[in-house]
């Protein structure tokens, strides 16, 4: 049985970031910065409440008689209770013989074109631990992109305005960045396990390293670009954020309405139609929050029973990173044009170059992961290099300028004349051949 290390890491990041947010809000109150205090508290408490709801929903505590657990969730102590329960189950496993076990069938990764199916006995303790790991993984994603990402953006914006980086603020920003990167990593692993649920997936350390470098560079660059742009054009950051957020929020719903599929009813039996709608809205809300800062490895598909698109679409990945790179470059250009005296001692061209190179390095590590380190790369119908090559061919075909109509008309006019001349010349050549043949025969 695997050690529940992911649960422990999620809990440590959750407690450390919440405690740092509370300490920093107290410091803002002492300094008289009430607006920064309330915004820091908002970005700290809102994800806490959503984390409690997700843990209660996954474990179905509402339909079970557990009033003490529900009370602790209301007191925002749910993750601590769940972690204690996880380690209690882990250390007691194997001491008591379980009354029954379930058998799961998983297929191994194909070797030499063959894939074997393995049967594995799963006891009650291991099944409960698997549920807890899944719940904490989803809670980490919620904490990362609905709390830590806005929090990191806010604190970096305050540092730029005040031209000062305090020790408490720097520690808090480091914790927030680690929480975001860890949430993005868990999102990648969740996407792999959901898409390839029939296979026994094992992620190697090199894959974790590639994902960590990819996500850290991508998220740090994105947050820095947004902060730089908002520091010089405070009003225009609002339409940028709203267009990004609502574009990704409504995209799954537009695809769902175009498919004309029936409304999904199999999410949770105890939920009514209104409750199901709320859950789907929260899911798309989280999906939009992730795509605001980085590429979401999980693609929401509302007309699918699992609510996840399990196909590997390289075109969507390519278009996302191309548009995001163009957007980041445009925002940096606007910052460079309208930069204020705050950046008097900053080498602006060098900073722009560093940020663009960092984003390109993030894309490089992403390509390395999908090409070499993905645990299920043998199941891809096409590799990412082939997919990107076909994408670029398609884009080059679209961007190719059309041929001038005048040239085509001239070509159409000249072709018949040329053919007539060719036919007449061929006739003269044949007639000359016939005359020469007759003269030769007569001489003979």
ZIQUIZI-V101212 format. One record per backbone hydrogen bond with DSSP energy under -1.0 kcal/mol. CO is the residue of the C=O (numbers start at 0). NH is the residue of the N-H. E is the energy in kcal/mol with one decimal. If there is no record, write none. Layout:
BEGIN
<<CO & NH & E> <CO & NH & E>>
END
This chain:
BEGIN
<<2 & 4 & -2.7> <3 & 7 & -1.4> <4 & 8 & -2.5> <5 & 9 & -2.2> <6 & 10 & -2.2> <7 & 11 & -2.5> <8 & 12 & -2.4> <9 & 13 & -2.2> <10 & 14 & -2.7> <11 & 15 & -2.6> <12 & 16 & -2.4> <13 & 17 & -2.0> <14 & 18 & -2.5> <15 & 19 & -2.3> <16 & 20 & -2.2> <17 & 21 & -2.1> <18 & 22 & -2.3> <19 & 23 & -2.3> <20 & 24 & -2.2> <21 & 25 & -1.8> <22 & 26 & -1.9> <23 & 27 & -2.3> <24 & 28 & -2.0> <25 & 29 & -2.2> <26 & 30 & -1.7> <27 & 32 & -2.3> <31 & 33 & -1.4> <32 & 36 & -1.7> <33 & 37 & -2.5> <34 & 38 & -2.2> <35 & 39 & -2.1> <36 & 40 & -2.1> <37 & 41 & -2.4> <38 & 42 & -2.4> <40 & 44 & -2.8> <41 & 45 & -2.2> <44 & 48 & -2.2> <45 & 49 & -1.9> <46 & 50 & -2.4> <47 & 51 & -2.0> <48 & 52 & -2.0> <49 & 53 & -2.3> <50 & 54 & -2.3> <51 & 55 & -2.4> <52 & 56 & -2.5> <53 & 57 & -2.5> <54 & 58 & -2.0> <55 & 60 & -1.8> <63 & 65 & -1.7> <65 & 69 & -1.9> <66 & 70 & -2.2> <67 & 71 & -2.2> <68 & 72 & -1.9> <69 & 73 & -2.0> <70 & 74 & -1.6> <71 & 76 & -3.0> <72 & 75 & -1.7> <76 & 80 & -1.9> <77 & 81 & -2.5> <78 & 82 & -2.3> <79 & 83 & -2.2> <80 & 84 & -2.2> <81 & 85 & -2.3> <82 & 86 & -2.2> <83 & 87 & -1.8> <84 & 88 & -2.2> <85 & 89 & -2.3> <86 & 90 & -2.2> <87 & 91 & -1.2> <91 & 94 & -1.5> <101 & 121 & -3.7> <103 & 119 & -2.8> <105 & 117 & -3.9> <106 & 199 & -2.7> <110 & 113 & -1.5> <113 & 110 & -3.0> <115 & 107 & -3.1> <117 & 105 & -2.6> <119 & 103 & -2.9> <121 & 101 & -2.7> <122 & 126 & -2.0> <123 & 127 & -2.3> <124 & 128 & -2.2> <125 & 129 & -2.1> <126 & 130 & -1.8> <127 & 131 & -2.2> <128 & 132 & -2.6> <129 & 133 & -2.2> <130 & 134 & -2.3> <131 & 135 & -2.6> <132 & 136 & -2.2> <133 & 137 & -2.0> <134 & 138 & -2.2> <135 & 139 & -2.3> <136 & 140 & -1.7> <137 & 141 & -2.1> <138 & 142 & -2.7> <139 & 143 & -2.1> <140 & 144 & -2.2> <141 & 145 & -2.0> <142 & 147 & -2.5> <143 & 148 & -2.2> <146 & 150 & -1.9> <147 & 151 & -2.9> <148 & 152 & -2.1> <149 & 153 & -2.4> <150 & 154 & -2.6> <151 & 155 & -2.2> <152 & 156 & -1.9> <153 & 157 & -2.2> <154 & 158 & -2.0> <155 & 159 & -1.9> <156 & 160 & -2.3> <157 & 161 & -2.7> <158 & 162 & -1.1> <158 & 163 & -1.2> <165 & 169 & -2.2> <166 & 170 & -2.4> <167 & 171 & -2.1> <168 & 172 & -2.3> <169 & 173 & -2.2> <170 & 174 & -2.3> <171 & 175 & -2.3> <172 & 176 & -2.5> <173 & 177 & -2.4> <174 & 178 & -2.3> <175 & 179 & -2.3> <176 & 180 & -2.6> <177 & 181 & -2.5> <178 & 182 & -2.3> <179 & 183 & -2.6> <180 & 184 & -2.3> <181 & 185 & -2.6> <182 & 186 & -1.9> <183 & 187 & -2.0> <184 & 188 & -2.2> <185 & 189 & -2.7> <186 & 190 & -2.2> <187 & 191 & -2.1> <188 & 192 & -2.4> <189 & 193 & -2.3> <190 & 194 & -2.4> <191 & 195 & -2.2> <195 & 198 & -1.2> <197 & 106 & -2.8> <198 & 200 & -1.1> <203 & 207 & -1.7> <204 & 208 & -2.4> <205 & 209 & -2.3> <206 & 210 & -2.5> <207 & 211 & -2.5> <208 & 212 & -2.4> <209 & 213 & -2.7> <210 & 214 & -2.9> <211 & 215 & -2.4> <212 & 216 & -2.0> <213 & 217 & -2.0> <214 & 218 & -2.7> <215 & 219 & -2.2> <216 & 220 & -2.0> <217 & 221 & -2.1> <218 & 222 & -2.6> <219 & 223 & -2.1> <220 & 224 & -2.3> <221 & 225 & -2.2> <222 & 226 & -2.2> <223 & 227 & -2.6> <224 & 228 & -2.3> <225 & 229 & -2.3> <226 & 230 & -1.6> <228 & 232 & -2.2> <234 & 237 & -1.1> <235 & 239 & -1.3> <236 & 240 & -2.4> <237 & 241 & -2.6> <238 & 242 & -2.5> <239 & 243 & -1.9> <240 & 244 & -2.8> <241 & 245 & -2.6> <242 & 246 & -1.6> <243 & 247 & -1.9> <244 & 248 & -2.1> <245 & 249 & -2.3> <249 & 253 & -2.6> <250 & 254 & -2.1> <251 & 255 & -1.9> <252 & 256 & -2.5> <253 & 257 & -2.2> <254 & 258 & -1.7> <267 & 270 & -1.3> <271 & 275 & -2.4> <272 & 276 & -2.0> <273 & 277 & -2.2> <274 & 278 & -2.2> <275 & 279 & -2.4> <276 & 280 & -2.3> <277 & 281 & -2.4> <278 & 282 & -2.1> <279 & 283 & -2.5> <280 & 284 & -2.1> <281 & 285 & -2.3> <282 & 286 & -2.1> <283 & 287 & -2.3> <284 & 288 & -2.0> <285 & 289 & -2.1> <286 & 290 & -2.1> <287 & 291 & -1.2> <289 & 292 & -1.3> <289 & 293 & -2.5> <298 & 308 & -3.2> <300 & 303 & -1.6> <303 & 306 & -1.3> <306 & 300 & -1.3> <312 & 316 & -1.3> <313 & 317 & -2.5> <314 & 318 & -2.6> <315 & 319 & -2.3> <316 & 320 & -2.1> <317 & 321 & -2.2> <318 & 322 & -2.5> <319 & 323 & -2.6> <320 & 324 & -2.0> <321 & 325 & -2.1> <322 & 326 & -2.5> <323 & 327 & -2.7> <324 & 328 & -2.4> <325 & 329 & -2.3> <326 & 330 & -2.6> <327 & 331 & -2.3> <328 & 332 & -1.9> <329 & 333 & -2.3> <330 & 334 & -2.2> <331 & 335 & -2.3> <332 & 336 & -2.0> <333 & 337 & -2.4> <339 & 342 & -1.3> <340 & 343 & -1.6> <342 & 345 & -1.2> <345 & 347 & -1.4> <346 & 350 & -2.2> <347 & 351 & -2.5> <348 & 352 & -2.3> <349 & 353 & -2.5> <350 & 354 & -2.3> <351 & 355 & -2.2> <352 & 356 & -2.4> <353 & 357 & -2.4> <354 & 358 & -2.1> <355 & 359 & -2.1> <356 & 360 & -2.5> <357 & 361 & -2.0> <358 & 362 & -2.0> <359 & 363 & -2.1> <360 & 364 & -2.4> <361 & 365 & -1.9> <362 & 366 & -2.3> <363 & 367 & -2.3> <364 & 368 & -2.1> <365 & 369 & -2.3> <366 & 370 & -2.2> <367 & 371 & -2.5> <367 & 372 & -1.2> <368 & 373 & -1.5> <373 & 376 & -1.5> <375 & 378 & -1.6> <376 & 379 & -1.0> <382 & 386 & -2.4> <383 & 387 & -2.8> <384 & 388 & -2.1> <385 & 389 & -2.3> <386 & 390 & -2.1> <387 & 391 & -2.7> <388 & 392 & -2.1> <389 & 393 & -2.2> <390 & 394 & -2.6> <391 & 395 & -2.6> <392 & 396 & -2.0> <393 & 397 & -1.9> <394 & 398 & -2.6> <403 & 407 & -1.6> <404 & 408 & -2.4> <405 & 409 & -2.5> <406 & 410 & -2.4> <407 & 411 & -2.3> <408 & 412 & -2.2> <409 & 413 & -2.7> <410 & 414 & -1.8> <412 & 416 & -1.0> <413 & 417 & -2.7> <414 & 418 & -2.4> <415 & 419 & -2.8> <416 & 420 & -2.9> <417 & 421 & -2.4> <418 & 422 & -2.7> <419 & 423 & -2.9> <420 & 424 & -2.7> <421 & 425 & -2.5> <422 & 426 & -2.2> <423 & 427 & -2.4> <424 & 428 & -2.4> <425 & 429 & -2.3> <426 & 430 & -2.7> <427 & 431 & -2.8> <428 & 432 & -2.3> <429 & 433 & -2.4> <430 & 434 & -2.6> <431 & 435 & -2.5> <432 & 436 & -2.0> <433 & 437 & -2.2> <434 & 438 & -2.6> <435 & 439 & -2.0> <436 & 440 & -2.0> <437 & 441 & -2.5> <438 & 442 & -2.3> <439 & 443 & -1.8>>
END
